[in-house]
Amino acid sequence: LIYCYRKPKTKRAKRFLEKREPKLKENTKNAMLIKGGNANLTVTEVLKDIYAVKKPFAVLYKKKNITRPFEDQTSLASINYEFFSKKSDCSLFLFGSHNKKRPNNLIIGRMFDYHVLDMIELGIEKFVSLKDVKNSKCPEGTKPMLIFAGDMFDVNEEYRRLKSLLIDFFRGPSVPNIRLAGLECVLHFTAVDGKIYMRSYKVLLKKSGCKIPRIELEEMGPSLDLVMRRTHLASDDLYKLSLKQPKALKPKKKKNISHDVFGTTYGRIHMQKQDLGKLQTRKMKGLKKRPAEKSAEDGGVSPKKSKSA
């Protein structure tokens, strides 16, 4: 495919291209959900449920696409992903397929500069959809809270990269302020015994008799039991390049100001040398100097003798 870039002829086209231009602060990452050529009912329902959780920052393609991302990384799959990524302005993708060798297959990945950066293949072993759980759901566009449990997310490099990918996929928009009532969706990921368990809950705020409410979690779906199959991870140099920030976003260092791990700001003040002997302190009768002590400080001559003299 050859992409031809031309100057916009209308103001609408100019605004459209300006939105796609690189920015200091990134837009919320969109995800495209693509169905493979032989996707079954389970994979289709999974894509629909994840689309419901990710909305409105997702695009669901309903037509089947005959691609094999891991087998055709340099040809058909990469061209398709680049085309869909540029068309829908998506930097994340989720590809669902099903075959005899790898049943109920999901491939989650992300793009960097419209090229595939990371891909991780996951197999679905158990699935409970949103329809199967008869509880209340969170409204569309709710920013979820993400919880990761399990040592594998910190020890194993593949699981560590999967954790980073899942955070990118589900984190939602960056917000300046948070209200308590808006924290109503929890996505919990557990890695244990070679499997990844995804659970989603709705937060219920109950009366507790004080200002802080009592928290209860109610499962709302979807629920997935996954197993990791294949991975295609970017090299360390490319991954480091993708994390590079522009100089304008880097905080400028200020002299004599430091921060601790909790974000507390400390300042160092430079003052001239002070004579603490003349420092005014609290006057107390017990600390009052006697006449003999005063005369010793004045040079050994008492006030009465100096008067007579």
C-alpha positions in Angstrom: 0.0 0.0 0.0 1.2 3.5 -0.9 -0.1 6.4 1.2 -0.1 9.8 -0.5 -0.2 12.8 1.7 -1.6 15.9 0.2 -2.5 19.4 1.6 -6.1 19.6 2.8 -8.4 21.5 0.5 -11.1 22.2 3.1 -11.1 23.5 6.7 -12.8 20.2 7.8 -9.9 18.2 6.3 -7.4 20.5 8.0 -9.0 20.0 11.4 -9.0 16.3 10.9 -5.3 16.2 10.0 -4.5 18.5 13.0 -6.1 16.0 15.3 -3.9 13.2 14.0 -0.7 15.3 14.3 1.8 14.4 17.1 1.0 16.2 20.4 2.9 16.8 23.6 0.1 15.1 25.6 -1.2 12.0 23.8 -4.9 11.5 23.1 -6.6 8.6 24.9 -5.4 5.4 23.2 -8.1 3.8 21.0 -8.3 0.1 20.3 -9.5 -1.8 17.3 -11.1 -5.2 17.8 -10.7 -7.4 14.7 -12.4 -10.8 14.1 -10.4 -13.5 12.3 -11.6 -15.4 9.3 -12.6 -18.5 11.4 -13.8 -16.9 14.6 -16.4 -18.9 16.5 -19.3 -17.7 18.8 -17.1 -17.7 21.9 -14.4 -15.4 20.4 -17.1 -13.1 18.9 -18.8 -12.7 22.3 -15.5 -12.0 24.0 -14.7 -9.2 21.5 -18.2 -7.7 22.0 -17.9 -7.7 25.8 -14.4 -6.2 25.8 -15.7 -3.6 23.3 -18.5 -2.8 25.8 -15.9 -2.3 28.6 -13.6 -0.2 26.4 -16.2 2.0 24.8 -16.1 4.8 23.6 -12.4 4.4 22.9 -12.7 1.3 20.7 -13.7 0.3 17.2 -15.3 -3.1 16.5 -14.8 -4.5 13.0 -17.6 -6.9 12.3 -16.3 -8.3 9.0 -13.9 -11.3 9.1 -10.3 -10.7 8.2 -8.2 -13.7 7.1 -4.9 -12.8 8.7 -2.4 -14.7 10.9 -0.4 -12.1 12.9 2.3 -14.4 14.2 2.8 -16.3 10.9 2.7 -13.2 8.7 4.4 -10.5 10.7 6.2 -8.9 7.8 3.6 -9.2 5.1 -0.2 -9.3 5.1 -0.9 -8.9 8.8 1.4 -5.9 9.3 0.0 -4.1 6.2 -3.5 -4.7 7.5 -2.8 -3.5 11.0 -1.0 -0.4 9.6 -4.0 0.3 7.3 -6.6 -0.2 10.1 -4.5 1.8 12.6 -4.2 4.8 10.3 -7.8 4.6 9.2 -9.3 4.5 12.8 -6.4 6.2 14.6 -5.9 3.2 16.9 -2.6 2.3 18.6 -4.0 -0.9 20.3 -5.6 -4.0 18.8 -7.3 -7.2 19.8 -7.5 -10.0 17.3 -9.8 -13.0 17.8 -9.6 -16.3 16.0 -10.3 -20.0 16.4 -8.8 -23.2 14.8 -8.1 -26.7 15.7 -4.5 -26.1 16.8 -5.2 -23.0 18.8 -8.9 -22.9 19.8 -10.5 -19.7 21.2 -7.5 -17.5 20.5 -6.9 -13.9 21.4 -4.0 -11.7 20.3 -3.5 -8.5 22.1 -1.0 -5.9 20.9 0.0 -2.3 20.5 1.5 -0.2 17.7 4.3 2.3 17.7 4.6 4.7 14.8 1.9 2.6 13.0 4.1 -0.6 13.3 3.5 -3.6 15.5 5.5 -3.2 18.8 4.2 -6.0 21.1 1.9 -9.0 20.5 0.9 -11.6 23.1 -1.3 -14.6 22.2 -3.7 -15.7 24.9 -6.0 -18.8 24.9 -9.5 -18.7 26.4 -10.2 -21.6 28.7 -13.3 -20.3 30.4 -15.6 -17.4 29.6 -18.6 -15.8 31.3 -20.2 -13.0 29.3 -21.9 -9.8 30.5 -25.3 -11.4 29.6 -24.8 -14.4 31.8 -24.2 -12.3 35.0 -27.6 -10.8 36.0 -26.3 -7.8 38.0 -26.3 -4.1 37.3 -23.6 -2.8 35.0 -21.4 0.3 34.9 -22.3 3.0 32.5 -20.4 3.4 29.2 -17.1 5.3 29.5 -16.4 4.5 33.1 -12.7 4.7 33.9 -11.8 1.4 35.6 -9.5 0.7 38.5 -6.9 -1.9 37.6 -5.6 -4.4 40.1 -2.8 -6.9 39.4 -2.1 -9.8 41.7 0.6 -12.4 41.5 4.4 -12.4 41.6 4.7 -13.4 37.9 3.7 -9.8 36.9 6.9 -8.6 38.6 9.3 -11.5 38.1 8.7 -12.8 34.5 9.6 -10.4 31.6 6.7 -11.7 29.4 4.2 -11.2 32.2 5.7 -7.8 33.0 5.2 -6.8 29.4 1.6 -8.2 29.4 0.9 -6.1 32.5 2.1 -3.0 30.7 0.0 -3.9 27.7 -3.2 -4.5 29.7 -2.7 -1.1 31.5 -2.4 0.6 28.1 -5.5 -1.2 26.9 -7.9 -0.6 29.8 -6.6 2.5 31.5 -9.0 5.0 29.9 -8.6 8.8 29.7 -6.3 10.8 32.0 -8.4 12.9 34.4 -7.3 15.9 36.6 -9.8 15.2 39.4 -11.5 12.1 40.8 -14.8 11.9 42.6 -15.8 9.0 44.9 -18.9 8.1 43.0 -17.0 7.8 39.8 -14.9 4.9 41.2 -17.4 2.2 40.3 -15.6 -0.3 38.1 -12.7 -2.7 39.0 -10.8 -4.9 36.6 -8.8 -7.6 38.5 -6.0 -9.6 36.9 -4.5 -12.6 38.7 -1.5 -14.6 37.5 -1.0 -17.9 39.2 0.0 -21.4 38.0 0.6 -20.3 34.4 -2.9 -18.8 34.0 -4.3 -15.3 34.0 -7.7 -14.7 35.5 -9.6 -11.6 34.5 -12.5 -10.5 36.7 -14.6 -7.4 36.6 -16.6 -6.0 39.5 -18.9 -3.1 40.2 -18.1 -1.1 43.4 -21.1 -0.6 45.7 -20.9 2.2 48.3 -22.9 1.2 51.4 -23.7 3.1 54.6 -21.1 2.8 57.3 -22.2 5.3 59.9 -19.3 7.7 59.1 -18.0 9.8 56.1 -16.1 6.9 54.5 -18.6 4.4 53.0 -18.3 0.7 53.3 -17.1 -0.9 50.0 -18.6 -4.1 48.5 -17.7 -5.7 45.1 -20.3 -7.2 42.9 -19.3 -9.3 39.9 -20.7 -8.0 36.7 -18.7 -9.7 33.9 -17.0 -10.4 31.6 -15.0 -13.1 33.3 -12.1 -14.8 31.5 -9.6 -17.6 32.3 -6.6 -17.2 30.0 -3.4 -19.0 29.3 -0.4 -17.4 27.6 0.6 -19.1 24.3 3.0 -17.1 22.1 4.7 -13.8 22.4 6.3 -11.3 20.0 8.0 -8.6 22.1 9.9 -5.6 20.9 13.6 -5.4 21.4 15.0 -3.4 24.4 16.2 -0.6 22.2 12.9 -0.2 20.3 10.9 -0.5 23.6 13.1 2.2 25.2 12.5 4.4 22.1 8.7 4.0 22.4 8.9 5.2 26.0 10.9 8.3 25.2 9.3 11.6 26.2 9.7 15.0 24.5 11.9 17.5 26.2 9.0 19.9 26.7 7.3 17.4 29.0 10.3 16.7 31.2 10.2 18.8 34.4 12.8 21.5 34.7 15.1 21.1 37.7 14.9 23.8 40.3 17.7 24.6 42.6 17.5 23.6 46.3 14.1 21.8 45.7 13.7 18.0 46.1 10.8 15.5 46.2 10.4 12.3 48.1 8.7 9.1 46.9 5.3 10.3 48.2 5.5 13.5 46.2 6.2 15.8 49.1 8.2 18.9 48.1 11.2 19.9 50.2 13.0 23.3 49.9 16.5 24.3 51.1 16.9 27.9 52.3 20.3 29.5 52.6 20.6 32.1 55.3 23.3 34.3 56.7 25.1 33.3 59.9 23.2 34.3 63.0 24.3 35.2 66.5 22.3 33.0 68.7 23.5 34.7 71.9 21.3 37.7 71.2 18.3 35.5 70.4 15.2 36.6 72.3 13.7 33.7 74.2 10.8 33.3 76.6 11.4 35.1 79.9 11.1 33.0 83.0 11.9 33.8 86.6 13.9 30.6 87.0 16.2 31.6 84.2 16.7 35.2 85.4 20.4 36.0 86.0 21.7 36.9 89.4 23.7 40.1 90.1 26.9 38.2 90.6 26.5 36.5 87.2 25.9 39.8 85.6 29.0 41.4 87.2 31.1 38.4 86.0 29.9 39.0 82.5 30.6 42.8 82.7 34.2 42.2 83.7 34.2 41.4 87.4 33.0 44.8 88.7 29.7 45.0 90.6 27.3 47.9 89.8 27.5 49.2 93.4 31.3 49.5 93.5 31.4 51.3 90.2 28.8 53.8 91.5 30.9 54.6 94.6 33.9 54.9 92.5 
